């Protein structure tokens, strides 16, 4: 049971991407920062917005890379190297097209499954994909040719955004399991929809 030292929310920078499906990870980390009073400040050295604080008894950092999604590993790798954070002490939060809006899954390790942000994070961490992932469902356009526009060019509809917010508004007990590294308990609660 290893407590987290870093939670990263993936997305694209700039107001035009803020409410898109590709940015649900960044949106979630920002909401977590607000909830626990952790200030995120732009840090050019780490190519991201970085904050540190106490989250339910765990001293950790929150990071939203300011790079584009497919370069997220530049930011994540820099933070991990500087603060000596191992992949096992990190949670990456990102969009998942394989799940409908309102479905959230935790996972330990694995490949990138075609997700350019995860591919970049793996690369930034020395090709080690052993980090934890929180995959937030955003649905699929059912047409491979429309995937990029679906993720990055269209504002997420209000009903889908509400589903995502409801599914990721975890009670403190579940968040405590996540940040303290009690992964089985956290997965049981989240995967059962018991939040």
Backbone as a printed PyTorch tensor [residue, N CA C, xyz], in Angstrom:
tensor([[[  0.8430,  -1.1810,   0.0000],
         [  0.0000,   0.0000,   0.0000],
         [  0.8890,   1.2450,   0.0000]],

        [[  1.0230,   1.8540,  -1.1900],
         [  1.8790,   3.0280,  -1.3460],
         [  1.0070,   4.2510,  -1.5920]],

        [[  1.0690,   5.2600,  -0.7190],
         [  0.2770,   6.4740,  -0.9540],
         [  0.7290,   7.1900,  -2.2260]],

        [[ -0.1980,   7.9010,  -2.8430],
         [  0.1330,   8.6760,  -4.0350],
         [  0.9910,   9.8800,  -3.6660]],

        [[  1.8370,  10.2940,  -4.6060],
         [  2.5740,  11.5480,  -4.4660],
         [  2.1930,  12.5340,  -5.5600]],

        [[  1.5190,  12.0260,  -6.6180],
         [  1.1950,  12.8860,  -7.7510],
         [ -0.0860,  12.4210,  -8.4320]],

        [[ -0.9900,  13.3590,  -8.6940],
         [ -2.1780,  13.0960,  -9.5160],
         [ -2.1110,  14.0580, -10.6920]],

        [[ -2.2200,  13.5110, -11.9000],
         [ -2.0960,  14.2900, -13.1300],
         [ -3.4020,  14.2350, -13.9100]],

        [[ -3.8880,  15.3830, -14.3420],
         [ -5.0740,  15.4500, -15.1880],
         [ -4.6760,  15.8450, -16.6010]],

        [[ -4.9190,  14.9680, -17.5620],
         [ -4.5110,  15.2290, -18.9390],
         [ -5.5540,  16.0400, -19.7000]],

        [[ -5.0670,  16.8380, -20.6360],
         [ -5.9410,  17.6400, -21.4880],
         [ -5.1130,  18.4440, -22.4570]],

        [[ -5.7460,  19.3520, -23.1630],
         [ -5.0740,  20.2850, -24.0650],
         [ -5.1700,  21.6860, -23.4710]],

        [[ -4.1550,  22.5330, -23.7010],
         [ -4.1800,  23.8810, -23.1330],
         [ -5.0480,  24.8330, -23.9470]],

        [[ -5.5050,  25.8670, -23.2950],
         [ -6.2410,  26.9150, -23.9950],
         [ -7.7400,  26.8060, -23.8240]],

        [[ -8.4210,  27.9680, -23.8420],
         [ -9.8660,  28.0030, -23.5890],
         [-10.6940,  27.2540, -24.6270]],

        [[-10.2010,  27.1140, -25.8510],
         [-10.9810,  26.4300, -26.8850],
         [-11.1330,  24.9370, -26.6130]],

        [[-10.2560,  24.3740, -25.7560],
         [-10.3260,  22.9360, -25.4470],
         [-10.9650,  22.6520, -24.0900]],

        [[-11.1310,  23.6980, -23.2880],
         [-11.4950,  23.5390, -21.8820],
         [-12.6900,  22.6190, -21.6390]],

        [[-13.7420,  22.7750, -22.4300],
         [-14.9720,  22.0000, -22.1910],
         [-15.1210,  20.8170, -23.1410]],

        [[-14.0130,  20.3950, -23.7810],
         [-14.0780,  19.2520, -24.6930],
         [-13.9080,  17.9400, -23.9320]],

        [[-14.2590,  16.8520, -24.6010],
         [-14.1640,  15.5290, -23.9610],
         [-12.7250,  15.1770, -23.6070]],

        [[-11.7680,  15.6220, -24.4350],
         [-10.3640,  15.2760, -24.2120],
         [ -9.8270,  15.8790, -22.9230]],

        [[-10.5360,  16.8450, -22.3530],
         [-10.0360,  17.5520, -21.1780],
         [-10.6670,  17.1170, -19.8650]],

        [[-11.4170,  16.0230, -19.8530],
         [-12.0900,  15.6350, -18.6040],
         [-11.1010,  15.3510, -17.4770]],

        [[ -9.9070,  14.8590, -17.7970],
         [ -8.9070,  14.5990, -16.7620],
         [ -8.4260,  15.8850, -16.1130]],

        [[ -8.1100,  16.8770, -16.9510],
         [ -7.6620,  18.1760, -16.4370],
         [ -8.7690,  18.8380, -15.6220]],

        [[ -9.9960,  18.7540, -16.1080],
         [-11.1360,  19.3480, -15.3980],
         [-11.2750,  18.7150, -14.0180]],

        [[-11.1250,  17.3890, -13.9480],
         [-11.2850,  16.6930, -12.6730],
         [-10.1960,  17.1040, -11.6730]],

        [[ -8.9530,  17.1840, -12.1350],
         [ -7.8630,  17.5670, -11.2210],
         [ -8.0510,  19.0020, -10.7470]],

        [[ -8.4950,  19.8890, -11.6200],
         [ -8.7470,  21.2690, -11.1840],
         [ -9.8610,  21.3180, -10.1360]],

        [[-10.8960,  20.5030, -10.3230],
         [-11.9960,  20.4910,  -9.3460],
         [-11.5100,  19.9050,  -8.0140]],

        [[-10.6190,  18.9310,  -8.0810],
         [-10.0330,  18.3550,  -6.8620],
         [ -9.2140,  19.4230,  -6.1240]],

        [[ -8.4570,  20.2040,  -6.8840],
         [ -7.6580,  21.2830,  -6.2810],
         [ -8.5670,  22.2860,  -5.5700]],

        [[ -9.6660,  22.6630,  -6.2350],
         [-10.6100,  23.6020,  -5.5940],
         [-11.2130,  22.9960,  -4.3440]],

        [[-11.6200,  21.7530,  -4.4250],
         [-12.2780,  21.0780,  -3.3040],
         [-11.3950,  21.0470,  -2.0620]],

        [[-10.0820,  20.8870,  -2.2590],
         [ -9.1770,  20.7480,  -1.1090],
         [ -8.2810,  21.9610,  -0.9100]],

        [[ -8.6090,  23.0620,  -1.5950],
         [ -7.8800,  24.3040,  -1.3830],
         [ -6.4190,  24.2500,  -1.7840]],

        [[ -6.1220,  23.5200,  -2.8430],
         [ -4.7450,  23.4230,  -3.3430],
         [ -4.6100,  24.3520,  -4.5430]],

        [[ -3.7180,  25.3280,  -4.4460],
         [ -3.5180,  26.2920,  -5.5310],
         [ -2.6570,  25.6790,  -6.6260]],

        [[ -3.1100,  25.8070,  -7.8640],
         [ -2.3200,  25.3750,  -9.0170],
         [ -1.6910,  26.6150,  -9.6410]],

        [[ -0.3770,  26.5870,  -9.8280],
         [  0.3350,  27.7290, -10.4030],
         [  1.1300,  27.2800, -11.6170]],

        [[  1.1370,  28.1120, -12.6520],
         [  1.9040,  27.8030, -13.8530],
         [  3.3860,  27.7300, -13.5010]],

        [[  4.0460,  26.6720, -13.9690],
         [  5.4680,  26.4790, -13.7130],
         [  6.1370,  26.1000, -15.0330]],

        [[  6.8780,  27.0520, -15.6100],
         [  7.4720,  26.8100, -16.9320],
         [  8.5000,  25.6890, -16.9060]],

        [[  9.1900,  25.5150, -15.7780],
         [ 10.1950,  24.4500, -15.6780],
         [  9.5510,  23.0770, -15.8730]],

        [[  8.3190,  22.9440, -15.3690],
         [  7.6320,  21.6530, -15.4500],
         [  6.5720,  21.6110, -16.5560]],

        [[  6.4630,  22.6880, -17.3290],
         [  5.5010,  22.7450, -18.4320],
         [  4.0940,  22.3650, -17.9740]],

        [[  3.6620,  22.9830, -16.8770],
         [  2.3370,  22.6710, -16.3780],
         [  1.9270,  23.5530, -15.2200]],

        [[  0.7020,  23.3370, -14.7690],
         [  0.1980,  23.9750, -13.5530],
         [  0.3780,  22.9590, -12.4360]],

        [[  1.0890,  23.3770, -11.3860],
         [  1.4680,  22.4570, -10.3260],
         [  1.0510,  23.0190,  -8.9830]],

        [[  0.5640,  22.1530,  -8.1130],
         [  0.2070,  22.5500,  -6.7620],
         [  0.5220,  21.4290,  -5.7900]],

        [[  0.6610,  21.7860,  -4.5200],
         [  0.9590,  20.7870,  -3.4940],
         [  0.0890,  21.0680,  -2.2800]],

        [[ -0.3940,  19.9990,  -1.6580],
         [ -1.1960,  20.1760,  -0.4630],
         [ -1.5400,  18.8660,   0.1950]],

        [[ -2.2900,  18.9820,   1.2730],
         [ -2.7430,  17.8070,   2.0100],
         [ -4.1030,  17.3840,   1.4720]],

        [[ -4.1670,  16.1520,   1.0340],
         [ -5.4320,  15.6230,   0.5330],
         [ -5.7850,  14.4000,   1.3670]],

        [[ -6.6390,  14.6190,   2.3470],
         [ -7.1100,  13.5540,   3.2490],
         [ -5.9540,  12.8070,   3.9130]],

        [[ -4.9910,  13.5950,   4.4090],
         [ -3.8830,  13.0150,   5.1540],
         [ -2.6910,  12.6010,   4.3130]],

        [[ -2.7220,  12.8860,   3.0150],
         [ -1.5970,  12.5520,   2.1400],
         [ -1.0510,  13.8400,   1.5370]],

        [[  0.2560,  14.0320,   1.6690],
         [  0.9370,  15.1830,   1.0810],
         [  1.2290,  14.8380,  -0.3820]],

        [[  0.5460,  15.5090,  -1.2900],
         [  0.7800,  15.1790,  -2.6940],
         [  0.7220,  16.3980,  -3.5860]],

        [[  1.1260,  16.1730,  -4.8240],
         [  1.1160,  17.2260,  -5.8400],
         [  0.0290,  16.9290,  -6.8630]],

        [[ -0.5580,  18.0190,  -7.3640],
         [ -1.5180,  17.9330,  -8.4580],
         [ -0.8850,  18.6280,  -9.6570]],

        [[ -1.0380,  18.0270, -10.8310],
         [ -0.4170,  18.5620, -12.0410],
         [ -1.4010,  18.5350, -13.1990]],

        [[ -1.4830,  19.6640, -13.9180],
         [ -2.1850,  19.7340, -15.1980],
         [ -1.1460,  20.2080, -16.2130]],

        [[ -0.6440,  19.2950, -17.0760],
         [  0.3480,  19.7150, -18.0660],
         [ -0.1900,  20.8510, -18.9410]],

        [[  0.6930,  21.7940, -19.3000],
         [  0.2900,  22.8710, -20.1980],
         [  0.7150,  22.5790, -21.6390]],

        [[  1.2540,  21.3920, -21.8450],
         [  1.5800,  20.9310, -23.1920],
         [  0.3040,  20.4150, -23.8590]],

        [[  0.3770,  20.1490, -25.1510],
         [ -0.7220,  19.4390, -25.7880],
         [ -0.6990,  17.9980, -25.3100]],

        [[ -1.8440,  17.3460, -25.4190],
         [ -2.0250,  15.9850, -24.9180],
         [ -0.8820,  15.0550, -25.3240]],

        [[ -0.5040,  15.0790, -26.6020],
         [  0.4870,  14.1100, -27.0750],
         [  1.9120,  14.4330, -26.6310]],

        [[  2.0890,  15.4940, -25.8320],
         [  3.3950,  15.8280, -25.2530],
         [  3.3450,  15.8390, -23.7280]],

        [[  2.2770,  15.2910, -23.1530],
         [  2.0790,  15.3100, -21.6900],
         [  3.2570,  14.7350, -20.9200]],

        [[  3.9200,  13.7570, -21.5030],
         [  5.0360,  13.0980, -20.8270],
         [  6.1950,  14.0250, -20.5330]],

        [[  6.3330,  15.1060, -21.3200],
         [  7.4060,  16.0730, -21.0470],
         [  7.2040,  16.6930, -19.6710]],

        [[  5.9730,  17.0430, -19.3620],
         [  5.6370,  17.6420, -18.0760],
         [  5.7030,  16.6080, -16.9540]],

        [[  5.0440,  15.4830, -17.1560],
         [  4.9760,  14.4450, -16.1200],
         [  6.3690,  13.9110, -15.7940]],

        [[  7.1450,  13.6390, -16.8330],
         [  8.5020,  13.1130, -16.6230],
         [  9.3690,  14.0820, -15.8490]],

        [[  9.2700,  15.3810, -16.1790],
         [ 10.0720,  16.3920, -15.4890],
         [  9.7220,  16.4560, -14.0020]],

        [[  8.4230,  16.4240, -13.6840],
         [  7.9820,  16.4730, -12.2810],
         [  8.4520,  15.2210, -11.5390]],

        [[  8.2850,  14.0670, -12.1580],
         [  8.6780,  12.8060, -11.4980],
         [ 10.1850,  12.7450, -11.2380]],

        [[ 10.9650,  13.1820, -12.2070],
         [ 12.4280,  13.1530, -12.0170],
         [ 12.8560,  14.1320, -10.9220]],

        [[ 12.3200,  15.3370, -10.9640],
         [ 12.7420,  16.3650, -10.0030],
         [ 12.3510,  15.9880,  -8.5750]],

        [[ 11.1280,  15.4880,  -8.3890],
         [ 10.6440,  15.1740,  -7.0410],
         [ 10.8360,  13.6990,  -6.6610]],

        [[ 11.5090,  12.9560,  -7.5340],
         [ 11.8010,  11.5340,  -7.2800],
         [ 10.5130,  10.7420,  -6.9910]],

        [[  9.5550,  10.9070,  -7.8760],
         [  8.2770,  10.1960,  -7.7740],
         [  8.3180,   8.9890,  -8.7050]],

        [[  8.0140,   7.8300,  -8.1650],
         [  8.0090,   6.6180,  -8.9860],
         [  6.6500,   6.4570,  -9.6700]],

        [[  6.6000,   5.6200, -10.6980],
         [  5.3240,   5.4270, -11.4120],
         [  4.2550,   4.8490, -10.4870]],

        [[  4.6550,   4.0730,  -9.4890],
         [  3.6950,   3.4590,  -8.5640],
         [  3.0770,   4.4800,  -7.6140]],

        [[  3.6370,   5.6980,  -7.5870],
         [  3.1330,   6.7530,  -6.7020],
         [  2.3320,   7.7990,  -7.4730]],

        [[  1.8860,   7.4270,  -8.6740],
         [  1.2630,   8.4050,  -9.5610],
         [ -0.0640,   7.8780, -10.1180]],

        [[ -1.0310,   8.7920, -10.2100],
         [ -2.3290,   8.5040, -10.8300],
         [ -2.5070,   9.4620, -12.0030]],

        [[ -2.7780,   8.9080, -13.1840],
         [ -3.0430,   9.7100, -14.3740],
         [ -4.5410,   9.6370, -14.6610]],

        [[ -5.1810,  10.7950, -14.8250],
         [ -6.6280,  10.8800, -15.0320],
         [ -6.8660,  11.3730, -16.4580]],

        [[ -7.6820,  10.6190, -17.2210],
         [ -7.8520,  10.9650, -18.6370],
         [ -9.1560,  10.4140, -19.2030]],

        [[ -9.4580,  10.8570, -20.4200],
         [-10.6770,  10.4640, -21.1260],
         [-10.5460,   9.0580, -21.7140]],

        [[-11.6600,   8.3340, -21.7150],
         [-11.6840,   6.9590, -22.2410],
         [-12.9000,   6.7730, -23.1500]],

        [[-12.6430,   6.6030, -24.4480],
         [-13.7460,   6.4370, -25.4090],
         [-14.4340,   5.0790, -25.3230]],

        [[-13.7860,   4.1050, -24.7080],
         [-14.3870,   2.7670, -24.6130],
         [-15.5560,   2.7320, -23.6300]],

        [[-15.6900,   3.7730, -22.7980],
         [-16.7580,   3.8210, -21.7970],
         [-17.7060,   4.9690, -22.0950]],

        [[-18.9670,   4.7680, -21.7560],
         [-19.9630,   5.8270, -21.8840],
         [-19.7390,   6.8970, -20.8200]],

        [[-20.2140,   8.1170, -21.0560],
         [-20.1470,   9.1440, -20.0130],
         [-20.8420,   8.6450, -18.7420]],

        [[-20.2100,   8.8670, -17.6130],
         [-20.7640,   8.3830, -16.3560],
         [-20.1230,   7.0990, -15.8740]],

        [[-19.2640,   6.4960, -16.7210],
         [-18.5330,   5.2910, -16.3200],
         [-17.0970,   5.6880, -16.0120]],

        [[-16.6130,   5.2770, -14.8410],
         [-15.2420,   5.5630, -14.4180],
         [-14.5990,   4.2430, -13.9940]],

        [[-13.3590,   4.0450, -14.4020],
         [-12.6470,   2.8260, -14.0240],
         [-11.2320,   3.1670, -13.5860]],

        [[-10.7830,   2.4850, -12.5420],
         [ -9.3910,   2.5690, -12.1040],
         [ -8.6500,   1.3590, -12.6590]],

        [[ -7.3910,   1.5720, -12.9360],
         [ -6.5820,   0.4920, -13.5040],
         [ -5.1350,   0.6880, -13.0750]],

        [[ -4.4410,  -0.4210, -12.8330],
         [ -3.0170,  -0.3640, -12.5100],
         [ -2.2260,  -0.8040, -13.7310]],

        [[ -1.3700,   0.0840, -14.2160],
         [ -0.4780,  -0.2680, -15.3130],
         [ -1.1810,  -0.5790, -16.6200]],

        [[ -0.3950,  -1.0740, -17.5720],
         [ -0.9330,  -1.4640, -18.8600],
         [ -0.3380,  -0.6740, -20.0020]],

        [[ -0.8690,  -0.9070, -21.2020],
         [ -0.4010,  -0.2150, -22.3980],
         [ -1.0840,   1.1280, -22.5600]],

        [[ -0.9080,   1.7220, -23.7480],
         [ -1.5150,   3.0410, -23.9680],
         [ -2.8660,   2.9500, -24.6670]],

        [[ -3.2050,   1.7860, -25.2210],
         [ -4.5020,   1.5560, -25.8550],
         [ -4.8430,   2.6490, -26.8780]],

        [[ -3.8060,   3.1450, -27.5720],
         [ -4.0250,   4.1400, -28.6110],
         [ -4.2260,   5.5560, -28.1040]],

        [[ -4.0780,   5.7750, -26.7970],
         [ -4.2730,   7.1120, -26.2300],
         [ -2.9400,   7.8540, -26.2650]],

        [[ -2.8600,   8.9280, -27.0370],
         [ -1.5940,   9.6370, -27.2210],
         [ -1.0560,  10.2690, -25.9430]],

        [[ -1.9340,  10.6950, -25.0580],
         [ -1.4780,  11.2430, -23.7830],
         [ -0.7850,  10.1880, -22.9440]],

        [[ -1.3860,   9.0070, -22.8650],
         [ -0.8040,   7.9080, -22.0910],
         [  0.4970,   7.4290, -22.7370]],

        [[  0.5090,   7.3910, -24.0590],
         [  1.7240,   7.0060, -24.7830],
         [  2.8650,   7.9540, -24.4180]],

        [[  2.5720,   9.2590, -24.3710],
         [  3.5850,  10.2520, -24.0330],
         [  4.0200,  10.1370, -22.5770]],

        [[  3.0760,   9.8920, -21.6630],
         [  3.4230,   9.7390, -20.2480],
         [  4.3300,   8.5260, -20.0570]],

        [[  4.0000,   7.4250, -20.7070],
         [  4.8690,   6.2280, -20.6400],
         [  6.2760,   6.5810, -21.0920]],

        [[  6.3590,   7.2750, -22.2190],
         [  7.6570,   7.6690, -22.7620],
         [  8.4090,   8.5850, -21.7920]],

        [[  7.7000,   9.5560, -21.1970],
         [  8.3140,  10.4790, -20.2500],
         [  8.7770,   9.8180, -18.9670]],

        [[  8.2270,   8.6300, -18.7010],
         [  8.6080,   7.8720, -17.4990],
         [  9.5070,   6.6870, -17.8580]],

        [[ 10.3310,   6.8590, -18.8790],
         [ 11.2810,   5.8210, -19.2680],
         [ 10.6210,   4.5830, -19.8180]],

        [[  9.5210,   4.7590, -20.5560],
         [  8.7310,   3.6560, -21.1250],
         [  8.2070,   2.7030, -20.0590]],

        [[  7.9390,   3.2400, -18.8790],
         [  7.3590,   2.4550, -17.7900],
         [  5.8890,   2.8520, -17.6490]],

        [[  5.0130,   1.9160, -17.9460],
         [  3.5770,   2.1820, -17.8630],
         [  2.9420,   1.6980, -16.5820]],

        [[  3.7280,   1.5520, -15.5150],
         [  3.2280,   0.9760, -14.2730],
         [  2.4280,   1.9130, -13.3960]],

        [[  2.0910,   3.1010, -13.8980],
         [  1.3190,   4.0570, -13.0980],
         [ -0.1620,   3.6670, -13.0510]],

        [[ -0.8630,   4.2100, -12.0690],
         [ -2.3010,   3.9940, -11.9500],
         [ -3.0320,   4.9330, -12.8880]],

        [[ -4.1940,   4.4930, -13.3350],
         [ -4.9790,   5.3050, -14.2570],
         [ -6.4150,   5.4160, -13.7630]],

        [[ -6.9880,   6.5950, -13.9250],
         [ -8.4230,   6.7750, -13.7460],
         [ -8.9680,   7.1470, -15.1210]],

        [[ -9.7460,   6.2380, -15.6840],
         [-10.2830,   6.4350, -17.0320],
         [-11.7310,   6.8960, -16.9310]],

        [[-11.9800,   8.0990, -17.4450],
         [-13.3110,   8.7050, -17.3850],
         [-13.9890,   8.5550, -18.7400]],

        [[-15.1060,   7.8470, -18.7600],
         [-15.8040,   7.5960, -20.0170],
         [-16.3280,   8.8520, -20.6740]],

        [[-16.1040,   8.9480, -22.0010],
         [-16.6250,  10.0830, -22.7780],
         [-17.4230,   9.6170, -23.9920]],

        [[-17.5610,   8.2830, -24.1630],
         [-18.2950,   7.7770, -25.3150],
         [-17.4520,   7.7820, -26.5830]],

        [[-18.0580,   7.3360, -27.6680],
         [-17.3620,   7.1870, -28.9580],
         [-18.2800,   7.6720, -30.0720]],

        [[-17.7400,   8.3270, -31.1020],
         [-18.5940,   8.8320, -32.1840],
         [-19.0620,   7.7460, -33.1520]],

        [[-18.5790,   6.5020, -32.9550],
         [-18.9290,   5.3640, -33.8190],
         [-18.4760,   5.5520, -35.2630]],

        [[-17.4380,   6.3440, -35.4300],
         [-16.8600,   6.5700, -36.7520],
         [-15.4140,   7.0030, -36.5180]],

        [[-14.4690,   6.1500, -36.8990],
         [-13.0470,   6.4330, -36.6440],
         [-12.6200,   7.7840, -37.2140]],

        [[-13.2000,   8.1580, -38.3260],
         [-12.8440,   9.4060, -38.9760],
         [-13.2720,  10.6440, -38.1980]],

        [[-14.1780,  10.4620, -37.2490],
         [-14.6870,  11.6060, -36.4790],
         [-14.0940,  11.7030, -35.0810]],

        [[-13.1680,  10.8070, -34.7410],
         [-12.6490,  10.7370, -33.3680],
         [-11.9780,  12.0370, -32.9300]],

        [[-11.0810,  12.5940, -33.7500],
         [-10.3550,  13.8020, -33.3430],
         [-11.3110,  14.9570, -33.0780]],

        [[-12.2320,  15.1790, -33.9890],
         [-13.2060,  16.2640, -33.7960],
         [-14.0700,  16.0000, -32.5650]],

        [[-14.4880,  14.7570, -32.3860],
         [-15.3220,  14.3570, -31.2470],
         [-14.6340,  14.6910, -29.9290]],

        [[-13.3200,  14.4340, -29.8580],
         [-12.5770,  14.6390, -28.6130],
         [-12.1370,  16.0870, -28.3950]],

        [[-11.7700,  16.7780, -29.4780],
         [-11.0740,  18.0520, -29.2960],
         [-11.7730,  19.2820, -29.8570]],

        [[-12.7880,  19.0960, -30.6920],
         [-13.3800,  20.2680, -31.3420],
         [-14.8060,  20.5750, -30.9130]],

        [[-15.4340,  19.6570, -30.2160],
         [-16.8240,  19.8660, -29.8220],
         [-16.9360,  19.9540, -28.3020]],

        [[-17.6720,  20.9380, -27.8300],
         [-17.9600,  21.0440, -26.4090],
         [-18.7780,  19.8370, -25.9850]],

        [[-18.4270,  19.2800, -24.8570],
         [-19.1660,  18.1330, -24.3400],
         [-20.5890,  18.5810, -23.9950]],

        [[-21.6050,  17.8620, -24.4930],
         [-22.9900,  18.2460, -24.1930],
         [-23.2590,  18.2810, -22.6850]],

        [[-24.1490,  19.1640, -22.2800],
         [-24.4240,  19.3770, -20.8490],
         [-24.8370,  18.0940, -20.1420]],

        [[-25.6840,  17.2700, -20.7830],
         [-26.1430,  16.0420, -20.1120],
         [-24.9800,  15.0760, -19.8840]],

        [[-24.0470,  15.0000, -20.8380],
         [-22.8860,  14.1240, -20.6710],
         [-21.9590,  14.6760, -19.5820]],

        [[-21.7830,  15.9940, -19.5690],
         [-20.9280,  16.6200, -18.5640],
         [-21.4780,  16.3610, -17.1620]],

        [[-22.7970,  16.4270, -17.0260],
         [-23.4410,  16.1570, -15.7300],
         [-23.1930,  14.7070, -15.3130]],

        [[-23.2900,  13.7800, -16.2700],
         [-23.0210,  12.3560, -15.9800],
         [-21.5960,  12.1720, -15.4730]],

        [[-20.6470,  12.8140, -16.1410],
         [-19.2390,  12.7020, -15.7540],
         [-19.0220,  13.3060, -14.3650]],

        [[-19.5850,  14.4770, -14.1300],
         [-19.4290,  15.1200, -12.8140],
         [-20.0240,  14.2620, -11.7100]],

        [[-21.1880,  13.6810, -11.9680],
         [-21.8310,  12.8210, -10.9690],
         [-20.9550,  11.6010, -10.6750]],

        [[-20.4160,  11.0020, -11.7230],
         [-19.6240,   9.7760, -11.5600],
         [-18.2770,  10.0150, -10.8970]],

        [[-17.7510,  11.2420, -11.0140],
         [-16.4160,  11.5170, -10.4770],
         [-16.4320,  12.3560,  -9.1990]],

        [[-17.6180,  12.6340,  -8.6810],
         [-17.7300,  13.3740,  -7.4310],
         [-17.6860,  12.3740,  -6.2730]],

        [[-16.4890,  11.8510,  -6.0250],
         [-16.3440,  10.7590,  -5.0670],
         [-16.4760,  11.2450,  -3.6320]],

        [[-17.1280,  10.4330,  -2.7900],
         [-17.1400,  10.7450,  -1.3530],
         [-15.7130,  10.7130,  -0.8040]],

        [[-15.5100,  11.3830,   0.3120],
         [-14.1620,  11.4370,   0.8880],
         [-13.6010,  10.0580,   1.2100]],

        [[-14.4440,   9.1220,   1.6130],
         [-13.9530,   7.7750,   1.9430],
         [-13.3260,   7.1040,   0.7220]],

        [[-13.9340,   7.2980,  -0.4420],
         [-13.4020,   6.6920,  -1.6750],
         [-12.1230,   7.4140,  -2.0940]],

        [[-12.1440,   8.7450,  -2.0370],
         [-10.9300,   9.5100,  -2.3620],
         [ -9.7850,   9.1390,  -1.4210]],

        [[-10.1030,   8.9220,  -0.1650],
         [ -9.0700,   8.5350,   0.8060],
         [ -8.4450,   7.2040,   0.4100]],

        [[ -9.2700,   6.2490,  -0.0230],
         [ -8.7270,   4.9670,  -0.4950],
         [ -7.7890,   5.1820,  -1.6790]],

        [[ -8.1740,   6.0630,  -2.6010],
         [ -7.3440,   6.3400,  -3.7800],
         [ -6.0030,   6.9280,  -3.3570]],

        [[ -6.0070,   8.0240,  -2.6050],
         [ -4.7520,   8.7060,  -2.3000],
         [ -3.8570,   7.9210,  -1.3450]],

        [[ -4.4540,   7.0500,  -0.5280],
         [ -3.6500,   6.2280,   0.3850],
         [ -3.1780,   4.9300,  -0.2830]],

        [[ -3.5840,   4.7070,  -1.5340],
         [ -3.1350,   3.5160,  -2.2490],
         [ -3.8870,   2.2560,  -1.8960]],

        [[ -5.0950,   2.4070,  -1.3780],
         [ -5.9300,   1.2230,  -1.0770],
         [ -6.7580,   0.9260,  -2.3420]],

        [[ -6.0740,   0.4350,  -3.3580],
         [ -6.6560,   0.3560,  -4.6970],
         [ -7.8210,  -0.6020,  -4.7990]],

        [[ -7.7390,  -1.7560,  -4.1290],
         [ -8.8450,  -2.7100,  -4.2520],
         [-10.1400,  -2.1360,  -3.6810]],

        [[-10.0420,  -1.4820,  -2.5400],
         [-11.2250,  -0.8590,  -1.9310],
         [-11.7700,   0.2420,  -2.8320]],

        [[-10.8660,   1.0610,  -3.3900],
         [-11.2950,   2.1460,  -4.2790],
         [-11.9660,   1.5860,  -5.5310]],

        [[-11.3550,   0.5620,  -6.1170],
         [-11.9440,  -0.0490,  -7.3270],
         [-13.3060,  -0.6520,  -7.0280]],

        [[-13.4190,  -1.3410,  -5.9100],
         [-14.7010,  -1.9470,  -5.5510],
         [-15.7970,  -0.8870,  -5.4760]],

        [[-15.5040,   0.2290,  -4.8400],
         [-16.5030,   1.2830,  -4.6700],
         [-16.8360,   1.9560,  -6.0090]],

        [[-15.8080,   2.3170,  -6.7660],
         [-16.0090,   3.0460,  -8.0100],
         [-16.6310,   2.1570,  -9.0870]],

        [[-16.1330,   0.9490,  -9.2200],
         [-16.6270,   0.0690, -10.2800],
         [-18.0440,  -0.4340, -10.0120]],

        [[-18.4240,  -0.4500,  -8.7370],
         [-19.7890,  -0.8580,  -8.4060],
         [-20.7630,   0.3110,  -8.5430]],

        [[-20.2030,   1.4870,  -8.8530],
         [-21.0490,   2.6740,  -8.9230],
         [-21.5070,   3.0960,  -7.5460]],

        [[-20.7690,   2.6200,  -6.5250],
         [-21.1700,   2.9020,  -5.1570],
         [-20.6460,   4.2160,  -4.6360]],

        [[-20.5890,   5.2290,  -5.5170],
         [-20.0600,   6.5060,  -5.0380],
         [-21.1940,   7.4630,  -4.8250]]])
